[in-house]
Amino acid sequence: MPSDRRRYNSRSSRFRLPATSRHGAPIYQSTPKRLLRINGTAPSPKCDPSNSKTPPRTPSHPSIVTPDALRVTLPVPPSINHQYATVNGRRLLSSSGRAYKTYVGQQVWLALAQSPARFSLRGRLQSGPLALTIRFFFASALRRDLDGGLKIAQDAICEGLGLNDNRIIETHLYKEVDKADPRIEVSLSFLYPPHHSG
């Protein structure tokens, strides 16, 4: 096989990411058949925007942006085995990992663009310590662990907001099961300094 040909693993992704316009809005009318894929197996028809027989799936969990916090629902990150690839002895972010981070960045910016609180939130997030809460909703409780998805989700959200992730000083992780709708619900919030009465 020529070295310039890419090999695709049909088991390396669970669904396809929708194509987006310059402004981050999904494009469903002219979605190409070859879409970025992430997460483990072939996409189901209900979440495949290139399938013309089914309408595009609208998010059942809308993003919430307040002056103090960003709450957004995202797909479950690729497993740790699919996040990285070894190339010439170096461990690099795989195409699935890069696609996930790109998609998360688009969703974060889309949530901010649609909120009147975006400027006050961005100013507050850049001015103090932060807390990150992630609720993982897996299809099965036994097949995935929490720490495998933490790093890539944290990096993707912070990069999407233009923040250094070392500003996060408090992290909360929760694991739940939702076979019908696997997802992560992320909250990034500003931590107010403790009030000392003296």
KOLVEX-424317 format. One record per residue (C-alpha): x, z, y; residue number from 0. Coordinates in Angstrom, 3 decimals, m for minus. Each point is the difference from the previous one (the first is absolute). Example, Ala and Ser with C-alpha at 12.3 -4.5 7.8 and 13.67 -1.06 7.14 Angstrom:
residues 2
PT        xx        zz        yy    n
PT    12.300     7.800    m4.500    0
PT     1.370    m0.660     3.440    1
***
This chain:
residues 198
PT        xx        zz        yy    n
PT     0.000     0.000     0.000    0
PT     1.458    m0.882     3.445    1
PT     1.044     3.063     1.984    2
PT    m1.948    m1.060     3.105    3
PT    m3.337     0.192    m1.822    4
PT    m1.940     3.202     0.428    5
PT    m1.433     1.690    m3.024    6
PT    m3.364     1.663     0.383    7
PT    m1.177     2.822    m2.202    8
PT    m3.730    m0.305    m0.555    9
PT    m0.209     3.757    m0.610   10
PT     1.706     0.954     3.267   11
PT    m3.064     0.098     2.222   12
PT    m3.512     1.365     0.012   13
PT    m1.603    m1.877     2.887   14
PT     0.743    m2.472     2.748   15
PT     0.373     0.763     3.656   16
PT    m2.258    m1.972     2.299   17
PT     1.661    m2.434     2.380   18
PT    m0.179     1.159     3.599   19
PT    m0.036    m1.655     3.381   20
PT     2.494     0.744     2.777   21
PT    m2.265     2.834     1.125   22
PT    m0.181     1.604    m3.447   23
PT    m3.549    m1.077    m0.856   24
PT    m0.501    m1.238    m3.577   25
PT    m0.475    m3.755    m0.446   26
PT    m2.546    m0.676    m2.719   27
PT    m1.215    m3.567     0.581   28
PT     3.310    m1.729    m0.601   29
PT     1.869     2.548    m2.080   30
PT     2.703    m1.736    m2.052   31
PT    m0.004     0.439    m3.766   32
PT     3.586     1.246     0.039   33
PT    m0.258     3.434     1.586   34
PT     2.363     2.930     0.047   35
PT    m0.656     2.252    m2.967   36
PT     0.708     3.652    m0.595   37
PT    m0.621     2.722    m2.500   38
PT    m0.226    m0.721    m3.794   39
PT    m2.616    m2.480    m1.345   40
PT    m2.050    m3.000     1.041   41
PT    m2.481     0.485     2.848   42
PT    m3.650     0.537    m0.699   43
PT    m2.423    m2.581     1.449   44
PT    m1.630     2.551     2.299   45
PT     3.241     0.597     1.941   46
PT     1.369    m3.549    m0.134   47
PT    m0.783    m1.677     3.344   48
PT     1.059    m3.382    m1.382   49
PT    m2.902     0.097    m2.458   50
PT    m2.722    m1.958     1.791   51
PT    m2.768     1.215    m2.342   52
PT     0.260     3.600     1.154   53
PT    m0.207     1.198     3.590   54
PT     3.037     1.795     1.407   55
PT    m0.025     3.705    m0.652   56
PT    m0.416     1.986     3.182   57
PT     1.837     3.311     0.281   58
PT    m2.260     2.849    m1.053   59
PT     2.172     2.518     1.843   60
PT     0.491    m0.926     3.668   61
PT     3.104     1.057     1.908   62
PT    m0.293     2.833     2.498   63
PT     2.271     0.283     3.021   64
PT    m0.205     3.070     2.252   65
PT     2.377     1.157     2.741   66
PT     1.623     2.323    m2.573   67
PT    m0.124    m1.834    m3.332   68
PT    m0.196    m3.276    m1.891   69
PT    m2.075    m0.130    m3.198   70
PT     0.127    m3.183    m2.006   71
PT    m0.919    m1.047    m3.545   72
PT     2.531    m2.208    m1.791   73
PT     0.549    m1.447    m3.461   74
PT     1.919     2.073    m2.523   75
PT     3.721    m0.797     0.355   76
PT     1.783    m1.892    m2.767   77
PT     1.428     2.243    m2.702   78
PT     3.595     1.107     0.469   79
PT     1.054    m2.509    m2.692   80
PT    m1.475    m2.838     2.085   81
PT     1.252     1.222     3.401   82
PT     3.660    m0.827    m0.589   83
PT     2.047    m2.759    m1.584   84
PT     3.677    m0.023    m0.945   85
PT     1.863    m2.985     1.433   86
PT     3.742    m0.336    m0.654   87
PT     0.184     3.698    m0.808   88
PT    m1.796     1.049     3.186   89
PT    m3.433     1.638     0.018   90
PT    m2.197    m1.795     2.545   91
PT    m3.641     0.103     0.990   92
PT    m1.843    m2.503    m2.197   93
PT    m2.355    m2.717     1.222   94
PT    m2.927     2.263    m1.003   95
PT     1.468     2.825     2.068   96
PT     0.577    m2.257     3.001   97
PT    m3.526    m1.439    m0.281   98
PT    m1.464     3.509    m0.113   99
PT     1.934     1.146     3.080  100
PT    m1.009    m3.123     1.909  101
PT    m3.654     0.464    m0.904  102
PT     0.020     3.688     0.987  103
PT     1.635    m0.844     3.329  104
PT    m2.733    m2.569     0.698  105
PT    m2.770     2.467    m0.875  106
PT     1.510     2.714     2.215  107
PT     0.254    m2.361     2.964  108
PT    m3.523    m1.295    m0.612  109
PT    m1.343     3.572     0.007  110
PT     1.853     0.754     3.241  111
PT    m1.072    m3.227     1.687  112
PT    m3.679     0.803    m0.611  113
PT     0.166     3.527     1.445  114
PT    m0.206     1.073     3.648  115
PT     2.149     3.050    m0.919  116
PT     3.002    m2.123    m1.022  117
PT     2.143     0.668     3.074  118
PT    m0.488     3.763     0.008  119
PT     0.611     0.134    m3.773  120
PT     3.219    m2.029     0.179  121
PT     1.280     2.161     2.854  122
PT    m0.783     3.186    m1.871  123
PT     1.498    m1.207    m3.296  124
PT     3.249    m0.821     1.804  125
PT     0.235     3.361     1.754  126
PT     0.046     2.647    m2.717  127
PT     0.024     0.984    m3.666  128
PT    m2.438    m1.647    m2.401  129
PT    m1.971     0.878    m3.123  130
PT    m0.753    m2.527    m2.737  131
PT    m2.858     0.414    m2.476  132
PT    m0.550    m2.507    m2.821  133
PT    m2.850     0.126    m2.502  134
PT     0.753    m2.221    m2.979  135
PT    m3.054    m1.276    m1.862  136
PT     1.289    m1.452    m3.271  137
PT    m1.969    m1.837    m2.672  138
PT     1.445     2.493    m2.512  139
PT     1.454     3.462     0.547  140
PT     2.699    m0.397    m2.622  141
PT     1.619    m3.345     0.792  142
PT     1.443     0.650     3.476  143
PT     1.727     2.848     1.787  144
PT    m0.130     0.898     3.674  145
PT     3.634    m0.195     1.031  146
PT     0.377    m3.643    m1.084  147
PT    m2.398    m1.138     2.730  148
PT     0.951     2.459     2.734  149
PT     3.214    m1.599     1.264  150
PT    m1.231    m3.585     0.291  151
PT    m3.312     1.041     1.604  152
PT     1.762     2.290     2.477  153
PT     2.594    m2.650     0.892  154
PT    m2.629    m2.730     0.396  155
PT    m2.226     2.051     2.300  156
PT     2.873     1.250     2.152  157
PT     1.501    m3.496     0.275  158
PT    m3.426    m1.385     0.940  159
PT    m0.217     2.555     2.819  160
PT     3.637    m0.404     1.059  161
PT     0.776     3.640    m0.898  162
PT     2.959     1.590    m1.751  163
PT    m1.328     1.693    m3.128  164
PT     2.347     2.964     0.482  165
PT    m2.545     1.220     2.575  166
PT    m2.330     0.953    m2.858  167
PT     0.598     3.700    m0.635  168
PT    m3.086     0.757    m2.078  169
PT    m1.301    m1.968    m3.008  170
PT    m3.141     0.534    m2.085  171
PT    m0.663    m2.005    m3.182  172
PT    m3.178    m0.004    m2.078  173
PT    m0.815    m1.806    m3.231  174
PT    m3.533    m1.005    m0.940  175
PT    m1.649    m2.545    m2.291  176
PT    m2.279    m2.835     1.090  177
PT    m0.180    m2.712    m2.650  178
PT    m2.272    m2.202     2.109  179
PT     2.076     0.075     3.193  180
PT     3.711     0.938    m0.367  181
PT     1.503     0.580     3.448  182
PT     1.945     2.362     2.203  183
PT    m1.468     1.750     3.013  184
PT     2.716     0.745     2.533  185
PT    m0.068     2.276     3.013  186
PT     2.916     0.187     2.429  187
PT    m0.531     2.622     2.671  188
PT     1.771     1.684     2.883  189
PT     0.979     3.628    m0.652  190
PT    m0.642     2.247     2.950  191
PT     2.575     2.778     0.467  192
PT    m1.267     3.404    m1.145  193
PT    m1.556     2.065     2.762  194
PT     1.770     3.350     0.350  195
PT    m1.806     2.730     1.832  196
PT     2.351     2.444     1.532  197
***
